[in-house]
Amino acid sequence: MQRAALTAPDFDDRSRLLPQTKEYLRQLSKALQAEFEQDTPITELVRGRAQAVDQLLAGCWHAFGLDEDASLALLAVGGYGRGELHPASDIDILILYPDESHPDEDRLSAFLTFLWDIGLDVGHSVRSLAVCIQEAEADVTVITNLIEKRLITGSQQTFQVLDAALAPERVWNSRDFFSAKLKEQQDRHEKFLASAYRVEPNLKESPGGLRDIQMIGWVCKRHFGTESLQELVEHEFLTQKEYDTLVEGQNFLWQVRFALHQICGRKEDRLLFEFQRQLAHHFGYTEDANNASIEAFMQRYYRTVMELERLNEMLLQHFYEEILLGGRKNIPVVALNRRFQSRGGYLEAINPQVFSHYPPSLLELFLVLQQHPELVGIRASTIRLIRAHLHLIDQRFRKDLICRSLFMEMFRHGEGLTATLRMMNRHGVLAAYLAPFSNVVGRMQFDLFHVYTVDEHILMVVRNLRRFAIPEFRHELPQCSSIFENLPKPELLYLAGLFHDVAKGRGGDHSELGAEDALQFCLDHGLSQYDAHLVAWLVRAHLIMSMTAQRRDISDPVVIHEFAQQVGSTTRLDYLYLLTVADIRGTNPDLWNDWKGRLLADLYQRTRRALREGLDQPLNANELIAEVQNEALALLRDREIDEETARRCWSVLDADYFLRHSADEVAWHVQVRLQADPAELPVVEIRRKTGRGSTEILIFTRDDPRLFALVTAVLAQAGLDILDARIFTTDDGYTLDTFLALDEDGEPITETHHIRHIRQALLEALHTPTALPVVQRMTPRVLKQFSVPCRVSFSNPEWLRYTVMDLTAADRPGLLAKVGKVMAELGLRVHKARIATVSEVADDVFFITDGQGRKVTGDTPQEEIRARLVEALGTADVPAQPPPAGLETK
């Protein structure tokens, strides 16, 4: 049924009005949905719903006798006042009356109650003219809503009195209004900046969202008295092409919002994971196993808001000059070189033909901006010139030695590099000059690990690398800053950061493809063979350090030797370490913590030592053990524990124990063992924060093969994230186990009552180990949206006395507890565990033996373990989510 065929309720028949009106709204929504699926222009739908609601409200106003009061007026305000309504948008109304009037409160109450009863999401206010004006004078949010007021029905005179009273010459002149709204937008952008490029952006509030377009409309209406954005072209603030881009972007966001409301059945402006798949399907992106359809849809979204953000920035600068500076022609001008000048603090092209006469100036502009940190940005007119001349950046341009020199000079200059690259990206120059970069602009990855689009992540990594060079940020990572100071050529590190993920989304290994791009780029730009190959190696190897640190046992000299062989030199190690730290910190602000920092620092130090001593002489395990013991003995002497007593404690521990623990931990363990009364075991000790950047939980008790299952279950129920587990059985039948953990926020546990609770829960479980504790924690919403098959593999290295079990599964609360339960039920022992959860994927390594301490060999026992784990952990497949009935693919 189309809207034209709908039958309006009989507003003169109150007895049937409720069911008739509810049915009318149901049919209206159905008709709008059908038209949406038939590709009816979104403006017709959004405005058509507003018009239909206008008629409905006017009819209800009459039905409840409110039109009998000739002085009363019903106004639409806010988004509804603009004549825009999405399926679940708020319907904001103002009931206005003259100061001397007293509206019938019973009728008003009945009218509003009826609107709620029929299912309209109405936000209302009832105000006198005086109160309305007073509140508008005091609050920019109120005046903003009233700027968009529209009379639905009632007194035209009352409406006109309010309109005249709120004119710019009486309250909130355009200068004050613009200043307030500009500050409001800046605050909003700052609030949403962390999520602007996150994987669940806000359609309205994020930079480049609908609110930015509305901001332009509000300012235009207040200053110019315009009713549409089209008039900006007449005022020469926008070209026709820019206006078309603005409208096209708004229409796309409207389409997404309309579909989102249909999918959710409620007001929702966040592109949550659970809706992205359906939206991609609706917009015609073919479903696939690798989430490429979702990523393609979201790339379109990000590129759209990026363009809208640019237009918003340019228009607000125009408004700033027109409104706050009064359009003055005498803004201070300072020449910077033959082609560029500063006008009021903004970089400006001296001549409109500068780019066509001298194309390299498209890059020179950004170098000038970088060399003059006093400049606050690029003038809007020059931004327009840049966009108009992007076509000049072609193959000839890229091969021009002047252009190549200008681009490299930005990296060698260093200062201001991040801001310069971001501006180049925003205005399309970076993607035009660096062809591989164009593919990653706005590209997102459908996971919880990468919270920024690829281009934004790359620029965040460059930013993090630059911070190592800036003294005011030295306190963040002092060791990294010190290493950076000794780099022979920092620009090579910046280039590696720029290229490390540039091949994402092209198929194949992005590290290999990116290394090829980097090598060619460096050679083309005049770098030596050595420097070019160093950059290419860094791009190719940019993941190996984090993977080694998180997935392998870096206390093992063999692992360190293998990694050192991959790196090859201390120079490469320095560059790689800094790139790895910057990469992790630029991927997700919630991922970096002291634990990861310590892990990488330990790997760096141990590898540096191995490289210093020579790859032909691998680190000797006995030497490392002796070092740990000697340092521990020095600590124990300060605690009045002699060497003989310490070595007696150590006599029941194997060599692996000393490789896996620091001297501080070894000394602590000796102290705990000596103080423990065998009759009062188990002993549970907790250190809030250790040198490993985590909370350390030590358990000393009699040996029990179920210990791993017990402890992981208790810690999971307490909301802790287990990072590392080291389980050592002594020769005299005891077990000395250490678990490193963080709280749900990724921080060490500091609250005394929380530590006390964890300790008590562990003691209770260990005293009564007959039944494993049940973990009852909800799986977070976002984790439910990902399909991660459970995979289990085994290996039995000759040099290791354990079987290595690799487990990949969907991350869920209590995952380790489930693994521990299966191990306990099968009579297996977990001796060590390396926990590496990356976003929604748990990628863990367990070192196991059977009940007699032997390796798990043979296909049959390994297959049984695999089957039980898959059964316990499941595949975590997300069920297909077809669009709601009627919402078909476009």
LUMDODO-276649 format. One record per residue (C-alpha): residue number from 1; x negated, y negated, z; residue in one letter. Coordinates in pm, whole numbers, m for minus. Each point is the difference from the previous one (the first is absolute). Layout:
  resi      c1      c2      c3  resn
   NUM       X       Y       Z     a
...
% end
This chain:
  resi      c1      c2      c3  resn
     1       0       0       0     m
     2    m134    m346     m97     q
     3      43    m309     217     r
     4     251    m150    m242     a
     5     235     292      62     a
     6       0     m37     380     l
     7     327     m98     166     t
     8     m38    m265     267     a
     9     175      60     334     p
    10     338    m158      63     d
    11    m104    m270     246     f
    12     363     m85      75     d
    13      68     347     140     d
    14    m184      20     335     r
    15     141     346      77     s
    16    m193     160    m291     r
    17    m292    m241     m17     l
    18    m252     211     196     l
    19      17     320    m210     p
    20      35    m197    m323     q
    21    m305    m214      75     t
    22    m215     295     104     k
    23      97     184    m318     e
    24     m74    m311    m208     y
    25    m349     m26     150     l
    26     m60     370     m60     r
    27     105     m31    m362     q
    28    m207    m319     m40     l
    29    m314     176     122     s
    30      71     295    m228     k
    31      54    m230    m300     a
    32    m320    m196      69     l
    33    m195     324      34     q
    34     137     125    m332     a
    35     m95    m327    m170     e
    36    m346      18     156     f
    37     m50     344    m150     e
    38     112    m136    m337     q
    39    m274    m264      10     d
    40     229    m295      55     t
    41    m226    m304      63     p
    42     m81     m11     370     i
    43      92    m370      24     t
    44     356      86    m103     e
    45      23     265     270     l
    46    m152    m206     283     v
    47     205    m306     m83     r
    48     305     203     m94     g
    49      13     157     347     r
    50     m29    m344     158     a
    51     290    m125    m213     q
    52     212     303      91     a
    53     m70     m55     371     v
    54      87    m370     m46     d
    55     343      98    m128     q
    56      43     254     279     l
    57     m91    m247     275     l
    58     221    m270    m148     a
    59     290     245     m11     g
    60     m56     113     359     c
    61     m29    m367     107     w
    62     348     m50    m145     h
    63     135     326     142     a
    64     m91    m107     356     f
    65     155    m344     m45     g
    66    m327    m190      28     l
    67      84    m206    m309     d
    68     277    m160     202     e
    69    m268    m212     169     d
    70     m86    m240    m284     a
    71    m316    m126     174     s
    72    m163     344      40     l
    73    m262     120    m252     a
    74    m151     341     m71     l
    75    m356     m25    m130     l
    76    m246     255    m137     a
    77    m356     m65     122     v
    78    m343     160     m38     g
    79     m40     257    m276     g
    80     376      33     m31     y
    81      10    m378     m43     g
    82    m228      40    m303     r
    83     263     231    m144     g
    84    m217     312      36     e
    85     118     320     168     l
    86    m160     342     m20     h
    87     198     310     100     p
    88     m87     m27     371     a
    89     m99    m366      31     s
    90     110    m208     296     d
    91     299    m221     m71     i
    92     m82    m322     182     d
    93     290    m242      45     i
    94      55    m327     181     l
    95     344    m102     122     i
    96     m11    m380      17     l
    97     244    m244     156     y
    98       7    m376      61     p
    99    m106    m123     343     d
   100     351    m103     101     e
   101     157     327    m116     s
   102      66     308     211     h
   103      27     315    m215     p
   104     230     284      98     d
   105    m238     234     181     e
   106     241     294      m6     d
   107      36     m16    m376     r
   108    m376     m39     m47     l
   109     m68     295     226     s
   110     254     216    m183     a
   111    m148    m105    m336     f
   112    m357      87     101     l
   113     103     327     166     t
   114     181      98    m320     f
   115    m313     m63    m208     l
   116    m200     230     226     w
   117     278     262      m5     d
   118     m10      22    m379     i
   119    m377      58      12     g
   120    m147    m337     m98     l
   121    m332     m80     168     d
   122      94    m355      94     v
   123    m227    m244     179     g
   124     207    m297     107     h
   125      m9    m327     187     s
   126     285    m232      94     v
   127    m114    m362      38     r
   128     128    m353       4     s
   129    m156    m248    m239     l
   130    m191    m172     282     a
   131    m143     324     140     v
   132     m90     123    m347     c
   133    m189    m320     m81     i
   134    m171      m1     339     q
   135    m124     359     m42     e
   136    m114     m68    m356     a
   137    m204    m300     118     e
   138    m172     211     264     a
   139     m76     318    m191     d
   140    m146      43    m349     v
   141     154     349     m21     t
   142     348    m146      47     v
   143     m48    m274    m258     i
   144    m139     260    m241     t
   145     315     210      32     n
   146     217    m308     m44     l
   147    m188    m123    m305     i
   148     154     300    m177     e
   149     351     m54     133     k
   150     294      56    m231     r
   151     371     m59      60     l
   152     202     319     m29     i
   153     336    m140     102     t
   154     146    m266     226     g
   155     m62    m370      38     s
   156    m206    m158    m276     q
   157     m16    m318     205     q
   158    m151     170     305     t
   159    m254     167    m226     f
   160     m93    m330    m167     q
   161     m44    m177     336     v
   162    m252     268     102     l
   163    m170     m18    m339     d
   164     m45    m375      27     a
   165    m121      21     362     a
   166    m271     252     m94     l
   167    m138    m198    m294     a
   168    m385     m27      m5     p
   169      12    m370      72     e
   170     183      72     330     r
   171    m154     321     138     v
   172    m304     199    m101     w
   173    m138    m211    m281     n
   174    m175     202    m268     s
   175    m344     m79     143     r
   176      81     132     350     d
   177     197     290    m142     f
   178    m283     108    m231     f
   179    m258     m24     278     s
   180     214     213     231     a
   181      80     260    m265     k
   182    m363      17    m110     l
   183    m107      68     358     k
   184     279     255      30     e
   185    m120     181    m312     q
   186    m362      m6     114     q
   187     102     154     333     d
   188     212     261    m177     r
   189    m280      91    m238     h
   190    m243      30     288     e
   191     243     227     182     k
   192      56     219    m304     f
   193    m353     m23    m140     l
   194     m98     323     169     a
   195     292     171    m171     s
   196      14    m199    m324     a
   197    m184     273    m187     y
   198      89     284     229     r
   199     182     302    m129     v
   200     336    m106     146     e
   201      31    m367     m99     p
   202     290    m233      77     n
   203     190    m118    m308     l
   204      96    m328     161     k
   205    m266    m104     247     e
   206    m332     119    m143     s
   207    m202    m250    m208     p
   208     144     m12    m349     g
   209     336     130     123     g
   210     347    m147     m37     l
   211     m56    m243     284     r
   212    m276    m170    m198     d
   213     239     m57    m289     i
   214     263    m132     239     q
   215    m263    m234     146     m
   216     m47    m156    m343     i
   217     376     m40     m38     g
   218      42    m165     339     w
   219    m271    m257     m63     v
   220     133     m78    m348     c
   221     351     m48     131     k
   222    m114    m224     283     r
   223    m238    m215    m201     h
   224     141      m3    m351     f
   225     362      85      69     g
   226     m27     284    m252     t
   227     250     284     m10     e
   228    m216     248    m192     s
   229    m364      89     m49     l
   230      42     m74    m371     q
   231     m15    m370      84     e
   232    m364      48     105     l
   233     m81      27    m370     v
   234     171    m334     m62     e
   235    m203    m154     285     h
   236    m314     150    m162     e
   237     m90     201     307     f
   238      31     325    m196     l
   239     m46      92    m362     t
   240     280     193    m163     q
   241    m218     311       0     k
   242     m71     m34     373     e
   243     369     m53      69     y
   244      81     316    m197     d
   245    m261     190     203     t
   246     151    m131     324     l
   247     352     106    m100     v
   248    m120     336    m130     e
   249    m177      65     331     g
   250     304    m103     202     q
   251     226     223    m210     n
   252    m230     299      50     f
   253      m3     m52     377     l
   254     378     m40      m8     w
   255      33     328    m188     q
   256    m220     177     254     v
   257     194    m152     290     r
   258     336      88    m156     f
   259    m112     361     m51     a
   260    m152      13     348     l
   261     328    m108     160     h
   262     186     262    m204     q
   263    m242     273     107     i
   264       0     m98     367     c
   265     365     m91      33     g
   266    m111    m289     220     r
   267    m202    m318      m9     k
   268    m366      91     m47     e
   269    m282    m210    m142     d
   270    m295     229      72     r
   271    m121     237    m270     l
   272     m35     286     244     l
   273    m161     327    m109     f
   274     329     186      16     e
   275     150    m230    m266     f
   276    m293     m46    m237     q
   277      48     338    m167     r
   278     368     m69     m72     q
   279     m71    m350    m122     l
   280    m270     125    m237     a
   281     247     258    m133     h
   282     267    m266     m45     h
   283    m232    m230    m193     f
   284     m86     277    m243     g
   285    m334     122     130     y
   286     m19     376     m56     t
   287     m35     215     310     e
   288    m326     192      36     d
   289    m193     198     258     a
   290    m273    m259      57     n
   291     224    m296      88     n
   292    m118    m188    m311     a
   293     358    m112     m71     s
   294      23    m169     340     i
   295    m341    m160     m45     e
   296      92    m129    m347     a
   297     324    m153     131     f
   298    m178    m160     293     m
   299    m273    m135    m228     q
   300     271    m182    m195     r
   301     130    m141     328     y
   302    m343    m117     119     y
   303     m86    m160    m332     r
   304     333    m181       3     t
   305     m47    m147     348     v
   306    m360     m88     m81     m
   307     123    m209    m293     e
   308     276    m158     210     l
   309    m250     m82     273     e
   310    m216    m178    m257     r
   311     296    m203    m129     l
   312     103     m85     355     n
   313    m352    m119      81     e
   314     m16    m213    m314     m
   315     342    m158      51     l
   316     m60     m80     365     l
   317    m319    m178     m96     q
   318     198    m204    m253     h
   319     255     m77     271     f
   320    m277     m94     243     y
   321    m132    m262    m240     e
   322     345    m121     m99     e
   323     165      m4     343     i
   324    m272     m45     262     l
   325    m237    m206    m213     l
   326     283    m182    m172     g
   327    m124      97    m346     g
   328    m289    m242      44     r
   329    m238     m44    m287     k
   330    m279    m131     223     n
   331     m86     329     168     i
   332    m378       1      65     p
   333    m197     155    m287     v
   334    m360     125      28     v
   335    m192     134    m301     a
   336    m161     342      59     l
   337    m155      55    m342     n
   338      74     m84    m363     r
   339     311     219     m10     r
   340     150      m2     349     f
   341      90    m245     273     q
   342     162      m4     340     s
   343     337    m174      25     r
   344     129     m29     354     g
   345    m209     303     102     g
   346     119     219    m289     y
   347    m218     113    m290     l
   348     123    m147    m327     e
   349    m105      27    m364     a
   350    m105    m344    m125     i
   351     133      69    m348     n
   352     302     217     m97     p
   353    m208     140    m288     q
   354    m291     106     220     v
   355      69     375     m31     f
   356      65      m1    m373     s
   357    m314    m211     m63     h
   358    m222     204     233     y
   359     152     343      89     p
   360    m272      92     259     p
   361     145    m276     217     s
   362     277     249      88     l
   363    m264     167     218     l
   364    m198    m314      75     e
   365     307    m145     174     l
   366      m7     276     262     f
   367    m374     m33      55     l
   368      45    m376      55     v
   369     280      78     245     l
   370    m231     243     181     q
   371    m285    m252      12     q
   372     225    m268     152     h
   373     157     146     314     p
   374     156    m340      78     e
   375     252      60    m281     l
   376     334     136     119     v
   377     106     158    m328     g
   378      71     m51    m368     i
   379     235    m275    m111     r
   380     331     122    m139     a
   381     m55    m158    m341     s
   382    m333     181     m31     t
   383     156     330     109     i
   384     243     m43    m288     r
   385    m293     m60    m237     l
   386    m173     316     122     i
   387     310     209     m64     r
   388      45    m154    m343     a
   389    m356      86    m104     h
   390     m36     354     139     l
   391      12     129    m357     h
   392    m348    m147     m51     l
   393    m144     267     229     i
   394     m55     261    m270     d
   395    m284     233     m98     q
   396    m202    m288    m141     r
   397      44    m190     327     f
   398    m104     301     208     r
   399    m315      48    m207     k
   400    m100    m365      26     d
   401    m324     m25     204     l
   402     118    m330     152     i
   403     320     166     126     c
   404    m193     295     137     r
   405    m244    m229     177     s
   406     282    m205     152     l
   407     173     313     130     f
   408    m318     141     155     m
   409     m86    m336     155     e
   410     320      23     209     m
   411    m127     325     152     f
   412    m351    m130      55     r
   413     132    m320     159     h
   414     198     211     246     g
   415     160    m277     204     e
   416     371     m28     m76     g
   417      m8     311    m219     l
   418     313     161     148     t
   419     219    m308     m37     a
   420    m131     m51    m354     t
   421      73     358    m107     l
   422     347     m16     154     r
   423      76    m318    m189     m
   424    m134     152    m322     m
   425     226     299      58     n
   426     305    m215      78     r
   427     m35    m195    m323     h
   428     m79     300    m221     g
   429    m362     m85     m76     v
   430    m158     295     183     l
   431     216     256    m179     a
   432     m62    m174    m333     a
   433    m378      m6      40     y
   434     m44     336     174     l
   435     207     233    m217     a
   436       4     299     243     p
   437     135    m228     273     f
   438     317     m75    m199     s
   439     121     357      57     n
   440      m4     m29     380     v
   441     174    m338      37     v
   442     308      66     208     g
   443     m64     376       3     r
   444     106     168     321     m
   445     m53     354     126     q
   446     296     181     151     f
   447    m155      96     332     d
   448     m60    m134     349     l
   449    m374     m33     m41     f
   450     m14    m281    m256     h
   451     215    m284     130     v
   452    m112    m249    m264     y
   453      26       6    m376     t
   454    m326     115    m160     v
   455    m100    m349    m116     d
   456      68    m149     342     e
   457    m189     285     168     h
   458    m302     m57    m225     i
   459      m5    m369      89     l
   460      43      86     369     m
   461    m309     223     m23     v
   462    m199    m283    m160     v
   463     125    m228     278     r
   464    m120     246     263     n
   465    m340      23    m166     l
   466     m27    m379      m4     r
   467      81     m15     372     r
   468    m320     195      71     f
   469    m186    m303    m139     a
   470     184    m266     204     i
   471    m139     m74     349     p
   472     340     m84     151     e
   473     116     360     m66     f
   474    m316     166     129     r
   475     173      95     326     h
   476     236     233    m190     e
   477    m265     251    m109     l
   478    m346    m117     111     p
   479    m183     304    m137     q
   480     152     m48    m346     c
   481     m89    m368       4     s
   482    m360      86      90     s
   483     m27     256    m278     i
   484     148    m247    m248     f
   485    m266    m259      83     e
   486    m265     237    m134     n
   487     172      92    m326     l
   488    m225     m98    m291     p
   489     293     m96    m228     k
   490     340     m51     167     p
   491     166     m64    m338     e
   492     m44     369     m83     l
   493     209      89     302     l
   494     274    m246    m105     y
   495       5     149    m349     l
   496      31     352     145     a
   497     294    m124     206     g
   498     161    m150    m309     l
   499     m32     322    m201     f
   500      45     271     264     h
   501     374      54     m65     d
   502      38    m172    m335     v
   503      71     331    m180     a
   504     294      97     222     k
   505     302     118    m196     g
   506    m187      82    m321     r
   507      m5     375      53     g
   508    m308     199      90     g
   509    m245     m76     280     d
   510      22    m374      63     h
   511    m347       0     158     s
   512    m160     143    m314     e
   513     199    m219    m238     l
   514     m67    m308     211     g
   515    m373      78       8     a
   516      m4       8    m381     e
   517     179    m338     m11     d
   518    m240    m146     256     a
   519    m312     122    m178     l
   520     109    m145    m333     q
   521     102    m328     160     f
   522    m329     m39     187     c
   523    m212      74    m307     l
   524     210    m239    m210     d
   525     m49    m271     263     h
   526    m376      17       2     g
   527     m68     212     308     l
   528    m306     224      m3     s
   529      37     373     m55     q
   530     m77      59     369     y
   531     259    m247     127     d
   532     266     115    m248     a
   533     m46     364      98     h
   534       8     m89     370     l
   535     339    m172     m43     v
   536     129     293    m206     a
   537    m121     249     262     w
   538     173    m194     278     l
   539     328       9    m192     v
   540     m39     371     m72     r
   541     m94      82     361     a
   542     222    m248     185     h
   543     206     276     167     l
   544    m273     245     104     i
   545    m102    m170     324     m
   546     351     m27     145     s
   547      78     359    m106     m
   548    m320     131     155     t
   549      56    m188     325     a
   550     362     106      39     q
   551       0     350    m143     r
   552    m340     145      85     r
   553    m189      62     320     d
   554    m257    m280      m4     i
   555    m165     139     311     s
   556    m126     284    m221     d
   557    m351     m70    m143     p
   558      93     198    m312     v
   559     291    m236     m73     v
   560    m221    m304      52     i
   561    m269     142    m228     h
   562     254      71    m277     e
   563     143    m352      26     f
   564    m346    m155       4     a
   565     m80     190    m320     q
   566     312    m146    m162     q
   567     m98    m352     101     v
   568    m369      24     m79     g
   569    m138    m323     150     s
   570      50    m239     290     t
   571      80    m282    m244     t
   572     289     197    m145     r
   573     109      97     350     l
   574      16    m365     111     d
   575     213    m100    m299     y
   576     223     307      32     l
   577      58     m44     373     y
   578     111    m361     m41     l
   579     225      87    m295     l
   580     158     288     194     t
   581      78    m215     304     v
   582     141    m279    m217     a
   583     207     251    m198     d
   584     165     161     302     i
   585      70    m338     161     r
   586     147    m127    m327     g
   587     229     296     m57     t
   588     229     m26     300     n
   589     m51    m237     295     p
   590     130     272     232     d
   591    m256     259    m112     l
   592    m316    m157     136     w
   593     m80      57     365     n
   594    m302      45     224     d
   595      13     375     m50     w
   596     m49     m25    m377     k
   597    m260    m271      49     g
   598    m200     219     237     r
   599      31     303    m225     l
   600    m137    m185    m302     l
   601    m272    m169     206     a
   602    m115     339     132     d
   603     m12     142    m351     l
   604    m193    m305    m120     y
   605    m259      21     279     q
   606     m51     375     m33     r
   607     m30     m18    m378     t
   608    m241    m293      22     r
   609    m219     202     232     r
   610      11     300    m234     a
   611    m101    m220    m294     l
   612    m284    m158     199     r
   613    m140     338      98     e
   614      26     128    m357     g
   615     244     223    m183     l
   616    m264     272     m27     d
   617       4      27     380     q
   618     361      50     120     p
   619      79    m110     352     l
   620     m98     270     248     n
   621     292     110     221     a
   622    m233      81     291     n
   623    m145    m350      m9     e
   624     348    m155       6     l
   625     105     222     290     i
   626    m312     m92     196     a
   627      70    m370     m56     e
   628     358      31     130     v
   629    m113     199     304     q
   630    m280    m240      90     n
   631     231    m303     m28     e
   632     263     181     209     a
   633    m261      85     267     l
   634     m92    m368      26     a
   635     366     m87      59     l
   636      39     279     254     l
   637    m301    m116     199     r
   638     181    m329      54     d
   639     287     207     140     r
   640    m232     192     229     e
   641      26     330    m189     i
   642    m334     172     m55     d
   643    m122     168    m318     e
   644      10     352     139     e
   645     367     m30      95     t
   646      86    m145    m339     a
   647    m182     270    m193     r
   648     175     266     209     r
   649     332    m145    m121     c
   650    m126      m2    m357     w
   651    m122     360       7     s
   652     356     128     m69     v
   653      49    m226    m305     l
   654    m116      62    m356     d
   655    m205    m231    m220     a
   656     308    m119    m190     d
   657     128    m166     317     y
   658    m294    m242       9     f
   659      33     m85    m369     l
   660     369     m85      44     r
   661     m33    m223     307     h
   662    m180    m321      82     s
   663    m241     m28     292     a
   664     258    m203     191     d
   665     262     273     m47     e
   666    m241     277      98     v
   667     m91    m186     322     a
   668     370     m57      77     w
   669      79     369     m54     h
   670    m279     108     237     v
   671     133    m233     266     q
   672     357     132     m39     v
   673    m113     363      10     r
   674    m207     m50     313     l
   675     284    m176     180     q
   676     261     261    m101     a
   677     113     256     253     d
   678      59     334    m180     p
   679     299      59     226     a
   680     165    m324    m113     e
   681     m28      36    m377     l
   682     108    m128    m245     p
   683    m169    m339      13     v
   684     125    m277    m229     v
   685    m201    m322     m32     e
   686      81    m294    m226     i
   687    m226    m285    m106     r
   688     196    m296    m136     r
   689    m242    m108    m271     k
   690    m333     150     m96     t
   691    m275     m81    m244     g
   692     196     198    m260     r
   693     272    m266       0     g
   694     268     226     148     s
   695     135     141     322     t
   696    m182     318     104     e
   697     188     280     175     i
   698    m218     265     163     l
   699     139     336     120     i
   700    m205     243     205     f
   701     173     326      83     t
   702     m15     375     m36     r
   703       1     119    m358     d
   704     341      42    m161     d
   705      51      51    m377     p
   706     323    m203      16     r
   707    m172    m311     129     l
   708      m1    m181    m336     f
   709     373      62     m44     a
   710      79    m114     356     l
   711    m201    m319     m11     v
   712     108    m110    m349     t
   713     366      52      94     a
   714     m31    m210     317     v
   715    m191    m279    m173     l
   716     244      m5    m293     a
   717     295     m30     236     q
   718    m180    m287     173     a
   719     m13    m183    m334     g
   720    m375      30     m54     l
   721    m187      35    m328     d
   722    m274     263      33     i
   723    m313     m87    m195     l
   724    m242     271      96     d
   725      m2     322     199     a
   726    m310     176     131     r
   727      58     329     181     i
   728    m298     175     156     f
   729      14     328     187     t
   730    m282      49     247     t
   731    m183     329      47     d
   732     142      30     353     d
   733     367      m3    m113     g
   734      93    m366      26     y
   735     100    m245    m268     t
   736    m115    m360     m30     l
   737     222    m182    m245     d
   738      10    m357    m121     t
   739     284    m169    m188     f
   740     m37    m348    m144     l
   741     328    m187     m38     a
   742     164    m335     m68     l
   743     346    m130      78     d
   744     272     m51    m262     e
   745    m144    m343     m85     d
   746    m342     144     m78     g
   747    m157    m135     319     e
   748    m168     167     299     p
   749     232      62     295     i
   750     m53    m273     258     t
   751     306       1     224     e
   752     m64     177     331     t
   753     351     140      31     h
   754     m20     148    m351     h
   755    m331     171      78     i
   756     141     129     327     r
   757     304     139    m181     h
   758    m214     176    m264     i
   759    m228     153     264     r
   760     295     128     205     q
   761     171     149    m306     a
   762    m320     182    m100     l
   763     m53     139     350     l
   764     358     129      17     e
   765     m28     170    m341     a
   766    m339     155      82     l
   767     117     127     340     h
   768     297     179    m160     t
   769    m118     103    m348     p
   770     263     272     m48     t
   771     205    m210    m244     a
   772    m121    m264    m245     l
   773     157    m344      50     p
   774     257     m96    m263     v
   775     m81    m317    m191     v
   776     308    m218     m40     q
   777     m91    m307    m201     r
   778     187    m157    m287     m
   779    m163      m6    m340     t
   780     m35    m365    m111     p
   781     233    m108    m279     r
   782    m273     m67    m253     v
   783    m164     342      43     l
   784     323     170    m105     k
   785     m27    m147    m349     q
   786    m310     189    m111     f
   787     m40     348    m139     s
   788    m327     161     110     v
   789     m40     374     m59     p
   790    m169     192     280     c
   791    m332     142    m122     r
   792    m238     222     198     v
   793    m343     118    m113     s
   794    m285     185     169     f
   795    m379      11     m34     s
   796    m272     187     187     n
   797    m336    m179     m39     p
   798    m289     229      87     e
   799    m166    m257     223     w
   800     312     m54     211     l
   801     136     240     260     r
   802     359    m115     m54     y
   803     251      36    m280     t
   804      85    m340    m145     v
   805     373     m46     m61     m
   806     106    m301    m209     d
   807     360    m107      47     l
   808     193    m255    m204     t
   809     358     m76     103     a
   810     251    m276      47     a
   811     m91    m205     303     d
   812     261      36     273     r
   813       3     m58     376     p
   814    m119     317     172     g
   815    m172     143    m309     l
   816    m308     113     194     l
   817     220     152     268     a
   818     172     212    m264     k
   819    m337     111    m137     v
   820    m117      83     350     g
   821     315     201      68     k
   822     m54     213    m311     v
   823    m365      52      91     m
   824      95     108     353     a
   825     270     239    m120     e
   826    m246     163    m240     l
   827    m267      31     270     g
   828    m238    m236    m175     l
   829    m232    m250     163     r
   830     m50    m359    m114     v
   831    m354    m114      82     h
   832     m11    m334    m177     k
   833     238    m215    m198     a
   834     m61    m294    m232     r
   835     316    m206     m30     i
   836      31    m223    m307     a
   837     350    m132     m58     t
   838      21    m232    m299     v
   839     338    m174     m18     s
   840     262     274     m37     e
   841    m252     283     m54     v
   842    m169     194     278     a
   843    m326     137    m135     d
   844    m156     186     291     d
   845    m283     249      48     v
   846       2     270     269     f
   847    m290     220     106     f
   848     151     329     114     i
   849     m84     356     104     t
   850     205     301      96     d
   851      60      95     362     g
   852    m341     166      25     q
   853    m187    m304    m132     g
   854     m54     146    m349     r
   855      56    m167    m334     k
   856     338      52    m166     v
   857     m82     197    m315     t
   858     201     196    m252     g
   859     301     m98    m206     d
   860     264     158     225     t
   861     m67    m190     327     p
   862     m59    m326    m188     q
   863     324      44    m196     e
   864     191      62     323     e
   865    m137    m322     152     i
   866      88    m192    m317     r
   867     355     139      m9     a
   868      65     m80     365     r
   869    m129    m356     m35     l
   870     204     m66    m313     v
   871     306     134     180     e
   872     m66    m219     305     a
   873     m94    m317    m184     l
   874     211      37    m313     g
   875     m56    m175    m328     t
   876     171    m316     122     a
   877     156     m43    m342     d
   878     228    m299     m28     v
   879     338     108    m140     p
   880      95    m164    m325     a
   881     203    m312      62     q
   882     234     m62    m293     p
   883     149    m345     m34     p
   884     333     m58     179     p
   885     304     102    m200     a
   886      35    m229    m297     g
   887    m345    m160      22     l
   888    m153     139    m315     e
   889    m334     m46    m170     t
   890     m41    m304    m215     k
% end
